[in-house]
Each structure stands twice: as C-alpha cells, then as structure tokens.
Amino acid sequence: MKPNTGKTSKILKVWGNLATSVEGLPIVILKSSSKELEGVKGTIINETTNMIKIRTLKKDFSIQKKGSVFKIQLIDGSNYIIDGNILSGLPDARIKKKMLSW
C-alpha cells in the first residue's frame, strides 16, 4: 500500500475536519439560492441535517446546505471552498461516509 503523499494526505486532513462538527468555524457564503446571502460572512453556531445556522455581526440566520457553496476556514487557518451537498447530514453520519475524491 502506498503511503499518503501530498494532495492525498491534505484531502484526508480536510475530510477529517469536515466529517466532524463544523460549529465554531468561520464561514463565507459563496453561492446560495437566496442571492442576498451571497458574500455573507459569519461563524457557524449550529448545524442540522440540512441547515447551517450562522451568526453575523447583525443577526443569526439559517441557510440550506444543499445547493449552496461555502468557504470554510479550518482551525489551522486554511480556507476551503466546500459544496454544501458534502456537508449534508449530521457530523456523526458524515464521518461514516466514504472520503470523496476531489
């Protein structure tokens, strides 16, 4: 078996972080069915199977995961653009999913 190198080990690290809870991470909405939400920045304060609740300086709101695209900053400071479909489900269900090929 080949050891994980470069891109593969980086993908495993990112998937490991996304397969667990994303609560507390900074987020930017890049694409949404609600065009007025695009560009909104905040912090993830809660997530359900289909929704992410975000706190901004002005208010808290929920956005559907499915059909949205987010930029999420991991704890190490790295930023990743994530299709909301990948985040569908609760963290305990995501961790059981097979790692996606990027």
A tleap script that builds the chain and sets N, CA, C and O, in Angstrom:
source leaprc.protein.ff14SB
mol = sequence {
  NMET LYS PRO ASN THR GLY LYS THR SER LYS
  ILE LEU LYS VAL TRP GLY ASN LEU ALA THR
  SER VAL GLU GLY LEU PRO ILE VAL ILE LEU
  LYS SER SER SER LYS GLU LEU GLU GLY VAL
  LYS GLY THR ILE ILE ASN GLU THR THR ASN
  MET ILE LYS ILE ARG THR LEU LYS LYS ASP
  PHE SER ILE GLN LYS LYS GLY SER VAL PHE
  LYS ILE GLN LEU ILE ASP GLY SER ASN TYR
  ILE ILE ASP GLY ASN ILE LEU SER GLY LEU
  PRO ASP ALA ARG ILE LYS LYS LYS MET LEU
  SER CTRP
}
set mol.1.N position { 0.842 -1.181 0.000 }
set mol.1.CA position { 0.000 0.000 0.000 }
set mol.1.C position { 0.887 1.244 0.000 }
set mol.1.O position { 1.832 1.334 0.783 }
set mol.2.N position { 0.585 2.200 -0.874 }
set mol.2.CA position { 1.360 3.430 -0.961 }
set mol.2.C position { 1.029 4.353 0.203 }
set mol.2.O position { -0.138 4.484 0.573 }
set mol.3.N position { 2.039 4.996 0.785 }
set mol.3.CA position { 1.754 5.968 1.837 }
set mol.3.C position { 1.059 7.192 1.245 }
set mol.3.O position { 1.217 7.499 0.064 }
set mol.4.N position { 0.301 7.874 2.070 }
set mol.4.CA position { -0.367 9.098 1.618 }
set mol.4.C position { 0.671 10.178 1.392 }
set mol.4.O position { 1.506 10.444 2.256 }
set mol.5.N position { 0.613 10.790 0.242 }
set mol.5.CA position { 1.560 11.847 -0.060 }
set mol.5.C position { 0.829 13.088 -0.512 }
set mol.5.O position { -0.264 13.011 -1.074 }
set mol.6.N position { 1.423 14.206 -0.270 }
set mol.6.CA position { 0.942 15.484 -0.779 }
set mol.6.C position { -0.547 15.697 -0.756 }
set mol.6.O position { -1.156 15.859 0.302 }
set mol.7.N position { -1.131 15.694 -1.949 }
set mol.7.CA position { -2.544 16.008 -2.125 }
set mol.7.C position { -3.449 15.043 -1.357 }
set mol.7.O position { -4.425 15.469 -0.741 }
set mol.8.N position { -3.128 13.736 -1.392 }
set mol.8.CA position { -3.977 12.754 -0.719 }
set mol.8.C position { -4.002 12.987 0.780 }
set mol.8.O position { -5.072 12.943 1.385 }
set mol.9.N position { -2.863 13.232 1.392 }
set mol.9.CA position { -2.845 13.454 2.837 }
set mol.9.C position { -3.561 14.753 3.202 }
set mol.9.O position { -4.184 14.845 4.259 }
set mol.10.N position { -3.472 15.753 2.330 }
set mol.10.CA position { -4.166 17.023 2.569 }
set mol.10.C position { -5.684 16.812 2.493 }
set mol.10.O position { -6.430 17.339 3.318 }
set mol.11.N position { -6.132 16.036 1.498 }
set mol.11.CA position { -7.562 15.744 1.365 }
set mol.11.C position { -8.059 14.979 2.583 }
set mol.11.O position { -9.139 15.271 3.095 }
set mol.12.N position { -7.289 14.006 3.054 }
set mol.12.CA position { -7.675 13.248 4.241 }
set mol.12.C position { -7.814 14.161 5.462 }
set mol.12.O position { -8.736 14.004 6.262 }
set mol.13.N position { -6.899 15.104 5.594 }
set mol.13.CA position { -6.948 16.047 6.714 }
set mol.13.C position { -8.206 16.909 6.637 }
set mol.13.O position { -8.913 17.074 7.631 }
set mol.14.N position { -8.481 17.455 5.460 }
set mol.14.CA position { -9.661 18.308 5.283 }
set mol.14.C position { -10.924 17.498 5.534 }
set mol.14.O position { -11.811 17.941 6.263 }
set mol.15.N position { -11.011 16.310 4.933 }
set mol.15.CA position { -12.208 15.482 5.115 }
set mol.15.C position { -12.389 15.121 6.589 }
set mol.15.O position { -13.516 15.099 7.084 }
set mol.16.N position { -11.305 14.842 7.285 }
set mol.16.CA position { -11.384 14.539 8.716 }
set mol.16.C position { -11.978 15.699 9.496 }
set mol.16.O position { -12.761 15.491 10.423 }
set mol.17.N position { -11.609 16.928 9.124 }
set mol.17.CA position { -12.164 18.107 9.792 }
set mol.17.C position { -13.622 18.335 9.424 }
set mol.17.O position { -14.414 18.741 10.274 }
set mol.18.N position { -13.992 18.082 8.177 }
set mol.18.CA position { -15.364 18.311 7.745 }
set mol.18.C position { -16.296 17.187 8.168 }
set mol.18.O position { -17.503 17.394 8.289 }
set mol.19.N position { -15.752 16.011 8.391 }
set mol.19.CA position { -16.577 14.881 8.800 }
set mol.19.C position { -16.969 15.005 10.265 }
set mol.19.O position { -17.863 14.300 10.735 }
set mol.20.N position { -16.311 15.888 10.976 }
set mol.20.CA position { -16.700 16.161 12.350 }
set mol.20.C position { -17.500 17.471 12.342 }
set mol.20.O position { -17.795 18.015 11.278 }
set mol.21.N position { -17.833 17.951 13.487 }
set mol.21.CA position { -18.642 19.166 13.574 }
set mol.21.C position { -17.903 20.373 13.000 }
set mol.21.O position { -16.695 20.522 13.189 }
set mol.22.N position { -18.635 21.224 12.304 }
set mol.22.CA position { -18.068 22.453 11.760 }
set mol.22.C position { -18.454 23.665 12.621 }
set mol.22.O position { -18.145 24.806 12.277 }
set mol.23.N position { -19.126 23.400 13.732 }
set mol.23.CA position { -19.535 24.506 14.607 }
set mol.23.C position { -18.318 25.266 15.117 }
set mol.23.O position { -17.309 24.671 15.496 }
set mol.24.N position { -18.431 26.597 15.120 }
set mol.24.CA position { -17.366 27.461 15.594 }
set mol.24.C position { -16.417 27.919 14.502 }
set mol.24.O position { -15.561 28.770 14.743 }
set mol.25.N position { -16.556 27.362 13.296 }
set mol.25.CA position { -15.647 27.743 12.211 }
set mol.25.C position { -16.165 28.962 11.453 }
set mol.25.O position { -17.371 29.102 11.254 }
set mol.26.N position { -15.256 29.847 11.028 }
set mol.26.CA position { -15.646 30.980 10.183 }
set mol.26.C position { -16.127 30.469 8.820 }
set mol.26.O position { -15.619 29.477 8.297 }
set mol.27.N position { -17.119 31.170 8.260 }
set mol.27.CA position { -17.722 30.747 7.000 }
set mol.27.C position { -18.084 31.965 6.160 }
set mol.27.O position { -18.440 33.017 6.690 }
set mol.28.N position { -17.990 31.808 4.847 }
set mol.28.CA position { -18.461 32.809 3.889 }
set mol.28.C position { -19.367 32.071 2.913 }
set mol.28.O position { -19.015 31.001 2.419 }
set mol.29.N position { -20.526 32.641 2.638 }
set mol.29.CA position { -21.449 32.038 1.674 }
set mol.29.C position { -21.055 32.532 0.284 }
set mol.29.O position { -21.136 33.726 -0.005 }
set mol.30.N position { -20.630 31.609 -0.569 }
set mol.30.CA position { -20.223 31.972 -1.926 }
set mol.30.C position { -21.368 31.837 -2.914 }
set mol.30.O position { -21.467 32.617 -3.861 }
set mol.31.N position { -22.239 30.846 -2.700 }
set mol.31.CA position { -23.367 30.628 -3.603 }
set mol.31.C position { -24.556 30.160 -2.782 }
set mol.31.O position { -24.423 29.324 -1.888 }
set mol.32.N position { -25.725 30.714 -3.099 }
set mol.32.CA position { -26.948 30.352 -2.397 }
set mol.32.C position { -28.126 30.584 -3.330 }
set mol.32.O position { -28.053 31.391 -4.256 }
set mol.33.N position { -29.215 29.860 -3.070 }
set mol.33.CA position { -30.437 30.113 -3.844 }
set mol.33.C position { -30.996 31.488 -3.499 }
set mol.33.O position { -31.729 32.078 -4.294 }
set mol.34.N position { -30.655 32.001 -2.318 }
set mol.34.CA position { -31.021 33.367 -1.926 }
set mol.34.C position { -29.836 34.273 -2.245 }
set mol.34.O position { -28.876 34.342 -1.476 }
set mol.35.N position { -29.905 34.951 -3.357 }
set mol.35.CA position { -28.779 35.762 -3.833 }
set mol.35.C position { -28.338 36.823 -2.821 }
set mol.35.O position { -27.170 37.212 -2.809 }
set mol.36.N position { -29.252 37.293 -1.977 }
set mol.36.CA position { -28.892 38.313 -0.991 }
set mol.36.C position { -27.978 37.769 0.108 }
set mol.36.O position { -27.368 38.545 0.844 }
set mol.37.N position { -27.877 36.441 0.225 }
set mol.37.CA position { -26.995 35.840 1.228 }
set mol.37.C position { -25.569 35.644 0.719 }
set mol.37.O position { -24.653 35.426 1.512 }
set mol.38.N position { -25.377 35.718 -0.587 }
set mol.38.CA position { -24.046 35.518 -1.141 }
set mol.38.C position { -23.100 36.614 -0.660 }
set mol.38.O position { -23.416 37.801 -0.733 }
set mol.39.N position { -21.948 36.200 -0.173 }
set mol.39.CA position { -20.961 37.130 0.364 }
set mol.39.C position { -21.059 37.345 1.860 }
set mol.39.O position { -20.187 37.983 2.449 }
set mol.40.N position { -22.109 36.824 2.487 }
set mol.40.CA position { -22.283 36.977 3.932 }
set mol.40.C position { -21.193 36.193 4.661 }
set mol.40.O position { -20.903 35.048 4.316 }
set mol.41.N position { -20.587 36.830 5.682 }
set mol.41.CA position { -19.534 36.216 6.488 }
set mol.41.C position { -20.038 36.073 7.913 }
set mol.41.O position { -20.774 36.922 8.415 }
set mol.42.N position { -19.633 34.990 8.555 }
set mol.42.CA position { -20.019 34.793 9.933 }
set mol.42.C position { -19.328 33.578 10.519 }
set mol.42.O position { -18.306 33.110 10.017 }
set mol.43.N position { -19.922 33.078 11.606 }
set mol.43.CA position { -19.416 31.907 12.303 }
set mol.43.C position { -20.528 30.880 12.386 }
set mol.43.O position { -21.674 31.226 12.671 }
set mol.44.N position { -20.202 29.631 12.142 }
set mol.44.CA position { -21.199 28.558 12.247 }
set mol.44.C position { -21.482 28.329 13.723 }
set mol.44.O position { -20.575 28.036 14.502 }
set mol.45.N position { -22.767 28.467 14.105 }
set mol.45.CA position { -23.124 28.276 15.511 }
set mol.45.C position { -23.923 27.007 15.750 }
set mol.45.O position { -24.055 26.562 16.890 }
set mol.46.N position { -24.457 26.419 14.682 }
set mol.46.CA position { -25.220 25.182 14.831 }
set mol.46.C position { -25.422 24.577 13.448 }
set mol.46.O position { -25.386 25.278 12.437 }
set mol.47.N position { -25.632 23.284 13.420 }
set mol.47.CA position { -25.997 22.650 12.153 }
set mol.47.C position { -26.978 21.522 12.418 }
set mol.47.O position { -26.915 20.822 13.428 }
set mol.48.N position { -27.879 21.380 11.470 }
set mol.48.CA position { -28.810 20.262 11.468 }
set mol.48.C position { -28.498 19.442 10.221 }
set mol.48.O position { -27.526 19.721 9.518 }
set mol.49.N position { -29.306 18.449 9.950 }
set mol.49.CA position { -29.070 17.599 8.792 }
set mol.49.C position { -28.997 18.405 7.500 }
set mol.49.O position { -28.147 18.138 6.650 }
set mol.50.N position { -29.882 19.387 7.346 }
set mol.50.CA position { -29.988 20.122 6.081 }
set mol.50.C position { -29.650 21.601 6.161 }
set mol.50.O position { -29.619 22.275 5.131 }
set mol.51.N position { -29.401 22.121 7.341 }
set mol.51.CA position { -29.215 23.561 7.508 }
set mol.51.C position { -27.953 23.872 8.311 }
set mol.51.O position { -27.504 23.070 9.130 }
set mol.52.N position { -27.399 25.046 8.059 }
set mol.52.CA position { -26.307 25.587 8.860 }
set mol.52.C position { -26.807 26.906 9.438 }
set mol.52.O position { -27.342 27.743 8.712 }
set mol.53.N position { -26.634 27.088 10.742 }
set mol.53.CA position { -27.015 28.345 11.378 }
set mol.53.C position { -25.749 29.180 11.547 }
set mol.53.O position { -24.756 28.728 12.117 }
set mol.54.N position { -25.813 30.414 11.035 }
set mol.54.CA position { -24.653 31.302 11.003 }
set mol.54.C position { -24.937 32.553 11.835 }
set mol.54.O position { -26.029 33.118 11.780 }
set mol.55.N position { -23.947 32.966 12.593 }
set mol.55.CA position { -24.032 34.220 13.358 }
set mol.55.C position { -23.158 35.256 12.668 }
set mol.55.O position { -21.961 35.046 12.470 }
set mol.56.N position { -23.768 36.372 12.306 }
set mol.56.CA position { -23.034 37.503 11.737 }
set mol.56.C position { -23.033 38.613 12.780 }
set mol.56.O position { -23.593 38.451 13.864 }
set mol.57.N position { -22.417 39.721 12.460 }
set mol.57.CA position { -22.419 40.856 13.395 }
set mol.57.C position { -23.819 41.410 13.604 }
set mol.57.O position { -24.115 41.951 14.669 }
set mol.58.N position { -24.690 41.281 12.597 }
set mol.58.CA position { -26.030 41.861 12.671 }
set mol.58.C position { -27.086 40.903 13.185 }
set mol.58.O position { -27.951 41.306 13.961 }
set mol.59.N position { -27.036 39.608 12.760 }
set mol.59.CA position { -28.087 38.677 13.165 }
set mol.59.C position { -27.673 37.240 12.921 }
set mol.59.O position { -26.645 36.972 12.299 }
set mol.60.N position { -28.479 36.323 13.417 }
set mol.60.CA position { -28.303 34.900 13.163 }
set mol.60.C position { -29.306 34.486 12.096 }
set mol.60.O position { -30.428 34.990 12.064 }
set mol.61.N position { -28.903 33.572 11.226 }
set mol.61.CA position { -29.836 33.050 10.244 }
set mol.61.C position { -29.419 31.650 9.843 }
set mol.61.O position { -28.295 31.226 10.110 }
set mol.62.N position { -30.328 30.936 9.199 }
set mol.62.CA position { -30.067 29.574 8.734 }
set mol.62.C position { -30.051 29.552 7.215 }
set mol.62.O position { -30.771 30.302 6.556 }
set mol.63.N position { -29.209 28.672 6.674 }
set mol.63.CA position { -29.103 28.517 5.234 }
set mol.63.C position { -29.068 27.023 4.917 }
set mol.63.O position { -28.471 26.235 5.651 }
set mol.64.N position { -29.704 26.652 3.833 }
set mol.64.CA position { -29.685 25.256 3.393 }
set mol.64.C position { -28.283 24.858 2.948 }
set mol.64.O position { -27.588 25.624 2.280 }
set mol.65.N position { -27.882 23.653 3.328 }
set mol.65.CA position { -26.593 23.132 2.868 }
set mol.65.C position { -26.676 22.785 1.383 }
set mol.65.O position { -25.821 23.179 0.590 }
set mol.66.N position { -27.717 22.044 1.024 }
set mol.66.CA position { -27.867 21.571 -0.348 }
set mol.66.C position { -28.034 22.755 -1.300 }
set mol.66.O position { -28.860 23.639 -1.072 }
set mol.67.N position { -27.248 22.758 -2.356 }
set mol.67.CA position { -27.348 23.810 -3.353 }
set mol.67.C position { -26.543 25.057 -3.030 }
set mol.67.O position { -26.545 26.009 -3.810 }
set mol.68.N position { -25.853 25.072 -1.894 }
set mol.68.CA position { -25.033 26.221 -1.514 }
set mol.68.C position { -23.559 25.863 -1.625 }
set mol.68.O position { -23.187 24.690 -1.633 }
set mol.69.N position { -22.726 26.898 -1.710 }
set mol.69.CA position { -21.280 26.717 -1.715 }
set mol.69.C position { -20.716 27.656 -0.660 }
set mol.69.O position { -21.099 28.823 -0.579 }
set mol.70.N position { -19.801 27.129 0.147 }
set mol.70.CA position { -19.244 27.890 1.260 }
set mol.70.C position { -17.729 27.906 1.208 }
set mol.70.O position { -17.099 26.992 0.675 }
set mol.71.N position { -17.150 28.965 1.774 }
set mol.71.CA position { -15.718 28.960 2.065 }
set mol.71.C position { -15.623 28.838 3.581 }
set mol.71.O position { -16.111 29.693 4.320 }
set mol.72.N position { -14.988 27.762 4.028 }
set mol.72.CA position { -14.882 27.498 5.458 }
set mol.72.C position { -13.411 27.521 5.844 }
set mol.72.O position { -12.559 26.953 5.161 }
set mol.73.N position { -13.134 28.201 6.970 }
set mol.73.CA position { -11.772 28.265 7.470 }
set mol.73.C position { -11.613 27.222 8.577 }
set mol.73.O position { -12.337 27.248 9.572 }
set mol.74.N position { -10.658 26.304 8.395 }
set mol.74.CA position { -10.402 25.282 9.397 }
set mol.74.C position { -9.612 25.868 10.562 }
set mol.74.O position { -9.123 26.995 10.488 }
set mol.75.N position { -9.493 25.106 11.620 }
set mol.75.CA position { -8.818 25.573 12.831 }
set mol.75.C position { -7.376 25.991 12.554 }
set mol.75.O position { -6.867 26.911 13.194 }
set mol.76.N position { -6.711 25.324 11.603 }
set mol.76.CA position { -5.316 25.659 11.294 }
set mol.76.C position { -5.180 26.922 10.441 }
set mol.76.O position { -4.069 27.325 10.098 }
set mol.77.N position { -6.319 27.550 10.096 }
set mol.77.CA position { -6.302 28.789 9.317 }
set mol.77.C position { -6.435 28.593 7.819 }
set mol.77.O position { -6.565 29.568 7.078 }
set mol.78.N position { -6.404 27.350 7.362 }
set mol.78.CA position { -6.545 27.100 5.924 }
set mol.78.C position { -8.003 27.264 5.502 }
set mol.78.O position { -8.919 26.942 6.259 }
set mol.79.N position { -8.206 27.764 4.295 }
set mol.79.CA position { -9.551 28.005 3.758 }
set mol.79.C position { -9.850 27.024 2.637 }
set mol.79.O position { -8.996 26.735 1.799 }
set mol.80.N position { -11.090 26.509 2.637 }
set mol.80.CA position { -11.508 25.568 1.610 }
set mol.80.C position { -12.887 25.932 1.099 }
set mol.80.O position { -13.766 26.319 1.870 }
set mol.81.N position { -13.071 25.805 -0.205 }
set mol.81.CA position { -14.376 26.007 -0.813 }
set mol.81.C position { -15.066 24.650 -0.812 }
set mol.81.O position { -14.551 23.675 -1.359 }
set mol.82.N position { -16.239 24.604 -0.189 }
set mol.82.CA position { -16.938 23.347 0.043 }
set mol.82.C position { -18.348 23.415 -0.541 }
set mol.82.O position { -19.097 24.353 -0.269 }
set mol.83.N position { -18.692 22.432 -1.329 }
set mol.83.CA position { -20.059 22.272 -1.829 }
set mol.83.C position { -20.919 21.837 -0.643 }
set mol.83.O position { -20.590 20.867 0.038 }
set mol.84.N position { -22.002 22.540 -0.398 }
set mol.84.CA position { -22.883 22.236 0.726 }
set mol.84.C position { -23.429 20.824 0.706 }
set mol.84.O position { -23.765 20.277 1.756 }
set mol.85.N position { -23.524 20.223 -0.472 }
set mol.85.CA position { -24.009 18.842 -0.555 }
set mol.85.C position { -23.098 17.891 0.214 }
set mol.85.O position { -23.568 16.891 0.758 }
set mol.86.N position { -21.808 18.188 0.266 }
set mol.86.CA position { -20.849 17.369 1.006 }
set mol.86.C position { -21.156 17.409 2.505 }
set mol.86.O position { -20.948 16.428 3.218 }
set mol.87.N position { -21.652 18.552 2.966 }
set mol.87.CA position { -21.929 18.716 4.392 }
set mol.87.C position { -23.299 18.185 4.809 }
set mol.87.O position { -23.645 18.216 5.990 }
set mol.88.N position { -24.080 17.696 3.841 }
set mol.88.CA position { -25.408 17.180 4.180 }
set mol.88.C position { -25.295 16.076 5.210 }
set mol.88.O position { -24.377 15.256 5.170 }
set mol.89.N position { -26.237 16.069 6.125 }
set mol.89.CA position { -26.228 15.098 7.207 }
set mol.89.C position { -25.572 15.683 8.442 }
set mol.89.O position { -24.910 16.719 8.392 }
set mol.90.N position { -25.774 14.993 9.547 }
set mol.90.CA position { -25.146 15.412 10.801 }
set mol.90.C position { -23.712 14.900 10.848 }
set mol.90.O position { -23.377 13.950 10.139 }
set mol.91.N position { -22.857 15.514 11.672 }
set mol.91.CA position { -21.461 15.102 11.720 }
set mol.91.C position { -21.275 13.603 11.976 }
set mol.91.O position { -20.396 12.986 11.374 }
set mol.92.N position { -22.073 13.017 12.843 }
set mol.92.CA position { -21.905 11.595 13.127 }
set mol.92.C position { -22.251 10.723 11.921 }
set mol.92.O position { -21.747 9.605 11.806 }
set mol.93.N position { -23.099 11.215 11.028 }
set mol.93.CA position { -23.411 10.476 9.800 }
set mol.93.C position { -22.342 10.745 8.731 }
set mol.93.O position { -22.016 9.852 7.949 }
set mol.94.N position { -21.798 11.965 8.693 }
set mol.94.CA position { -20.764 12.310 7.702 }
set mol.94.C position { -19.498 11.500 7.908 }
set mol.94.O position { -18.835 11.118 6.945 }
set mol.95.N position { -19.165 11.241 9.157 }
set mol.95.CA position { -17.926 10.539 9.448 }
set mol.95.C position { -17.938 9.123 8.889 }
set mol.95.O position { -16.879 8.535 8.667 }
set mol.96.N position { -19.129 8.570 8.659 }
set mol.96.CA position { -19.269 7.220 8.119 }
set mol.96.C position { -19.209 7.201 6.592 }
set mol.96.O position { -19.052 6.140 5.989 }
set mol.97.N position { -19.335 8.378 5.965 }
set mol.97.CA position { -19.288 8.452 4.510 }
set mol.97.C position { -17.883 8.173 4.015 }
set mol.97.O position { -16.897 8.470 4.690 }
set mol.98.N position { -17.808 7.602 2.833 }
set mol.98.CA position { -16.528 7.389 2.188 }
set mol.98.C position { -15.948 8.749 1.800 }
set mol.98.O position { -16.676 9.645 1.374 }
set mol.99.N position { -14.648 8.890 1.950 }
set mol.99.CA position { -13.992 10.126 1.560 }
set mol.99.C position { -14.225 10.381 0.080 }
set mol.99.O position { -14.063 9.487 -0.750 }
set mol.100.N position { -14.598 11.585 -0.233 }
set mol.100.CA position { -14.862 11.952 -1.616 }
set mol.100.C position { -13.558 12.167 -2.371 }
set mol.100.O position { -12.543 12.539 -1.783 }
set mol.101.N position { -13.594 11.936 -3.650 }
set mol.101.CA position { -12.430 12.168 -4.494 }
set mol.101.C position { -12.520 13.592 -5.044 }
set mol.101.O position { -13.480 13.923 -5.741 }
set mol.102.N position { -11.541 14.428 -4.743 }
set mol.102.CA position { -11.564 15.810 -5.201 }
set mol.102.C position { -10.600 15.995 -6.322 }
set mol.102.O position { -10.471 17.099 -6.850 }
savepdb mol mol.pdb
quit
